[in-house]
Amino acid sequence: MKIAITSQGQDLSSQIDLRFGRAKFLLVVDTETNAFEVHDNELNLNAVQGAGIQTGQNIANLGAEAVITGNVGPNAFKTLSAASIKIYLAGEQTVADAIEAFKAGKLKEVSQANVEGHWV
């Protein structure tokens, strides 16, 4: 399964970026092989608005079936849900630890946004 993880750095030892739309990087990981690709999210990191929607669309275009992040707002949630991408929340930890927690079934899938949007 391909999952996208918001990350502060470019490798599996990096900390999860708790921001979804404005995450520094997106790591797309194959959970069967642990092979991963790094995608710079700088364009959305500096976006005036719409960062969550754009990041959600990018993740869908990358073929991810799920996302692990710290927080997800309502617009990002709608975008990911429309693309049938499952959303899992994780606290401060490394990307590698989040992958292991995901594989072990320790991360809970969310059914709604857990933070308010910035442009309400």
N, C-alpha and C positions, 0 to 999 in steps of 0.2 A: 504494500500500500504506500502511496506517496502522500506524505504529510508536509505541510509548510509550517515552519516555526519562526516566530519573530525573534530576532537575535540582535544583540549589541555588537557582535563580532562576526568573523567569517569562518569559524570552525566549531566543532561540536563541544569544545571546552568553553565556549563563550557563554555569557549569561543570557538568559531569555530577556528580550526587550518587552517590558510589560505594556508598552504602548502598541496598539495594533497598526493603525494607519500611519503613524509616524515612527515606526520601527526603523532602525538604521539598516538592517539587512533582513532578508528572507532566506532561510535555509530550507530547501526542498529535499527531504530525506526519504529514501526507499527503506521502509521499516524491515524488509526482509534481508537486505544486504548492508545497510547502514551507509551506502553510497549517497553522496549529497552534492547538490549544486548550490552555489551562493549567488544571490541576486541582490544587487544594491537597490535600496529603496529611497535614495537621496531625493529624488524628484518629489516624492510624497512627504518625506521628512520636512521639507521646506514649503509645502503647499499652503496657500492661504486658507483654503477650505476644500472639503471633499476628499481628504487623504484616506479616510476609511473606505469609502466607495472605490476609489482608484486602486488601493492596495487589495481589496477584495476581488476586483476584476482581474488584477494581475495574477493573483493566486489561482483563480479559475483558469486563466489562460495557460498557467504552468502545469495544469493537469492534476493538481492536488485534490485528494478526496477528503482531507481533514486539515484543520489548522490548530496549532497550539499557540496560545498567547496569554498575556496577563489580563487584559481587559478588551472588551469589544463593545462599541457603541451601537445605537439603534440602526443607523444607516449601513454600517459595515455588516451588522448582523443580517439585515434584509438582503444585502448583496450576496453574502456567502450562502444564505439559505436558498435564495433563488437559483444558485448554481449547484445546489444539493451538496454543499461542503459542510461537513460536521465541524463543530467548534468545541474545543476543549480548553479549559482555563488551567493555568499553572502559576504558581508563585515564583518567587526569586529562587532560581536554580540554574544549573547549566543546561544547555540544549541536550547534551547526552543524558543527563538525569531525567529530563522531561520525556525523552524518547523511551527510556526504560520504564518510567511510570506509566506512559501510554500503553506500552506493550503488556505491562502487568495489570492493566485495567484499573489503575489507581486514579486516573484523571476522569472527572465527570463531564459528560457532554452537556452543554447548556442549551436551553430552549428559548432564551431571550437575552437581550443585551444586559450587561452587568454594570454599565456606566451610562450616564446621560450623554447625549450628543453635545458637541461644542457649539453648534449653530442652531439652537432651538429658538 
